[in-house]
Structures are given as structure tokens and as C-alpha cells.
């Protein structure tokens, strides 16, 4: 019997891999659509933080560091 175990050395998870519960996660690209650019306006801080929190909840935990790098590019000001 073959045991399915994820390759934890992979930074970005391939959605085509045969892993358990893959349908519960969204790709980094799709999740990043939830994060609007933040330009430093104080009125937008809470909404922006909520969107980023939601984004991190819908991706595979193994992709968090990759998503973090992309989220940083959305911050300016």
C-alpha cells in the first residue's frame, strides 16, 4: 500500500499533485486577488489587514512564505 505524504521541501505546492484536501485551498495567485494595493491611507488599514488575514486562511499553509513575499509588494506609502 502506498502512503501519500507531502514533500515538505517544496515551497510552492503544485495543485496537480495528488494530496489530501487540496480542494480546500486556493492558489497563491487567486488568493492574492483578495489583497488590494495599500497606499498608506489610515482609513484603509483595518480593511487591508482583514483582507490579508483572509488570504492567509485560504491558501495551503506550505505556501505562506511565498504569499507573504507577494503581499509585501502590495504595500506602499
N, C-alpha and C positions, 0 to 999 in steps of 0.2 A: 504494500500500500504506500503510495506516495504522499508525503506530508508537504502541504503548502506552507511555506514560510517566506515572509518578505525579505528582500535583500536590503538590509538597513544601511548599507553603504551607498545606496542610490540617493542622491539629493532630491531629484525630481522624479516622482513616481509616474511611470508610464501607465496611462489609463487603459491601455490594451492588455496589460498583464492580467492574469487570472488570479486576482486576490479577493479575499472575502470582503463583503460590504463596500466594494468600490463605488457602487451607485449612491452611497450615502455622501460622497464627497463631490465637490465641484473642482474643475481645473483652476490652476492659478490664474490663467488668462480670463476666465469667466468671473472668478471671484474679484479680480482687480477692477472689473467694471463697476463694482459697488462703491469704489473709492474715488470720489471726485477730487480734483486738484484742490489743495488747501493753500490759500494765499496769505494766511496770517490774520484774517479778519476775526476778531474776538467773538463776534456773533455766530461764527460757524464752527467754533472749537468743539462744542458738545456733539453736534450732528456729525462732524467729521470723525470724532473718536468713536461714536456709536457705529458708524459705517465700517470703520477699520475693525472693531471688535467682531462685528457680524462676519466680515470677510474671513477672519482667522477661524471662526467657528465652522465655516462650510468647506474648508479645504482639508486635505489629508494632513495630519499633524507632521508627517515627514517632510512636507513642503513649506513649513512655516518660515524657515530661514530664507528661502527663495522669495516668498511673498513679501517678507519684511524688506528685502532689498528694493523691490518694486514699489512698495508703499512709500519708502523714503523719497523716491523720485517724484512723488505727487505733492511733496511739501515744499513751499517756497514762501518768501516774505519775512 
